């Protein structure tokens, strides 16, 4: 029977698929860490109060990259090159979503509009990350090899999502509400298409590694496309709603250290 649990169990049980999965995850987190570090350094004077939180956001992403690399090392594996079609961050940038790496490499301060784009982009992508980690914790939170890692990352992603809600609401109350909603919608509609494409690419690579039969590949492809159709029809709206989180100031302290492996 096809299920998220059975598919992920197959990926964990095979060294080659596990190696690719952890490598893709580690690369994406490392990119996120670099982006947040650059944003923190380039914040405009009017928003310098955000710097500690953006820095913490980036430190958490760097930590997640180290966690996934630690999982590889624990099994005696090395990271592998990430296939271009599976690079979620790069594909989002190619669609003009978020802040371009070219802009972040300059030593020119960002604008307030740039910060709205960063927070809106993060609100959408952190929703995806939080949903995925909630699913993994549900099925594998007690797994002897990966359970500790995914519980740690899940808690961090919940904090990141809460931080985005809190800061965007604060800026909306300050008069940026329309710009935020417009940017959130643009990000969400682009993200669901990129997530579909990345999911198809990842499943294609996993299918070849694990030698899935054609019927299984077809079923997974149909499932991914059906999810996109649902999100395109209205499911994307969950990614643009804003509500004050129960836990306030979730990134107000230092990053927690990564678990040892």
N, C-alpha and C positions, 0 to 999 in steps of 0.2 A: 504494500500500500504506500502511495506517495504521501509524504507529510514533511513538514519542516524538520521535525525531529529525526526522521529516518534519513533524509538527505544530508543533514549536517553530521549525523553519526557516520555515514559513509565517508564524508570528507575528512573527518577526524581520524578515522581508522586507517586511511591510506596515506603513507608518508608524502607521496608526490602531490596529492590534492591538498593535504594539510599545509605543505610547504608553500603552495601557491596562495592559498587562502590567507595564511599569516603574512606573507610577503605583500599582498595587495593591501591588507589592513594596516600593516606597519608603514608602508609608503604613504598612504592617505593621511595617517595621523601625523607623520613627520612633516608633510606639506602644510597641514593645518597649524602645527606648532610654529613653523617658520612664518607663515602668514600673520599669525597673531602677534608674534614678536615684532615684526616690521610695523604692524598697525599701531602697537603700543608706542613704538619709537617715533611715529609720524603723526600722532594725534594733534589736532589744532589746539592752540592755547585755551580756547573756550571749552574744550572737553578733556583737558588733562586729568581731571578727576577720575576718568575712566581707566587710566593707564594701569593701575594695580590689578584691576579686574581682567583687562585684556591680556596682561602679562600672565596672570594665573590661568586664564583660558588656554594660552599657548603652552604653558608649562604642563598642564594636564594632557594636552595633545601629544607633546613630546614624550611624556611618561607612557602613554598608551602605545606609542611606537616602540618604546623599549620593552614594554610588556610582551607585545607580539613577537619581537625578536628574541626575547627571553624564552618564550614558548618553543620557538624553533631550536634554540640552543639546547634546551632541556632534552629534546629528542635527537640531538646530534645533527641538526639540519642547518643549512645556510640559507639566507634570503635569496630569492631568484628575481630576475627582471620582471617587472609588471607589464603585461601585454597592454598596448595603448588603448584598446577598446574597453579595458576594465578600469581605466584611470578616471574615477568619478570626478575628482577635483579638476583635472585638466579639461575634461569634457564640459564641465560647467563653465569654466573660464572661456572656453572657445565659443560658448553661447552668449558671452557677455554678462554672465551672472557673477556677482561678487566683485571684488577689486582685482584688477588685472595685475599679474606678477610684475609686469613692466613698470607699472606705477609704484608698486611697493619697493622696487629696487632703487628708485630715486631717493634722494635725500630732501625731497620737497614735502612740506607738511600737507596732510590731507585736509579736506574741507569738511564742514559739518554734514554736507550731503553724502560725502564718502562714508562717513561713520554710520549714517542711516542705512546705506547700502550694505555695509559690513554686518550690522546687527540684523537686518532683515534677512540677508543671505544665511547668516548663522541660525536664525530662528527656524528657517525652513529645513536646513540640512541637519540641525540638531534634533528636530522632530523625527526625521528618518532614523538617525543614529539611536535615539532613545527607544523608538519602537522596536528596532532590530535587537538592541541589547535586552529589552524586556522579554522578548521572545526567547532569546538564548538563555537568559537566567531561568525562565520558566521550565525549560527542558533540560538545561545542562548546568544549572547553578550548583549542583552537588557533584559534578563530574570530577573525578580525582585529578585529572590533568589540567583542565581548562576552567573549572568552576570558580576558583579563587580569582582568576584574572577577569573573567567576564562579570563577576559581581562587582569588582573594583571599578571597572570601566563603566558599568551600568550606573553606578552611583554618581560618577563624574558627569556622565551625559545628562542625567536628570538635573544636576546642578547647572550645567551649561544652558539647558533649555529654560530653566527658571530664570537665569540671569538675563537671557534674551527677552523674555516676557517683561521682566521688571524694567529693564532699561528702555525698551521700546515704548512701554506705557508711560514712563517718565517723560520721554521725548514727545509723545503724542499729547500729553497734557500741556507741554510747553509750546504747542502750536504746530507740530510736524505731523499731525494725524493723517492728513490726506496723502502726503508724500510717502509715509510709511505704508499705508494700505496699498497704494499703487505699486510700490516696490515689492512688497510681500507677494502680491498677486503675480507679478512678472517672474519672480524667483520660483514660486511654487509651480507654475505652469511649465517652466523650463526644467525644473528639477524632476518632475514626474516622468518627463520624456527621457532625460539622461538616465534616471534610475532604471527605466525599462531597458534602455540600450545596454547599460552596464550589466544588468541582470542576465540578459540574453547572452552577452559575451562571456560572462563568468560561467554560466551553465554550459555553454559550448565547450569551454576549456575543461571543465570538470567532467563533462560527458565523455570527452576523448580520453582523459586520464583514467577514468573509472570504467570505461567501455560500456556505457549505458546503451541499451538497445534503442533502435529507432523509435519504437512506440513510447518509450519513457521520455526521450528527448522531445518528441512531439507534444506529449502531455504537459511537460514543463514549459515549453514555449507557449502553448495555449494559455496556461495559467498565468504566466507573466504578462501576456498581452491582455488577458481579461482583467488583471489588476490595474493595468494602465487605463483601460477603458473605463473602469469604475472611478479611478482617480480623476480622469479627464472629465467625466460627467458630473463631478461634484465632490468627490472624495478629497480633492486638493484643498478644500476649504478648511479642513482641520489644521492645515499647516499655516494658515494666515490669521487665525483667531488669536486674540491676546487676552490674557486674564492674569490678575495678580497672583503670583505663586504663594503657596502656603509658607514655604521657607523663604524668608527675606534675606537679601544680601548673600546669596549662596556662594559667591566667589570672593567674599570679603576677607578670607584668610589665606594662609599659604597653602600651596598644593600638597596633598598627602603623598608620601613616598610610594614608589612602585613596590609591589610585593617581590620578595627575593625568590630566585629560581636556582 
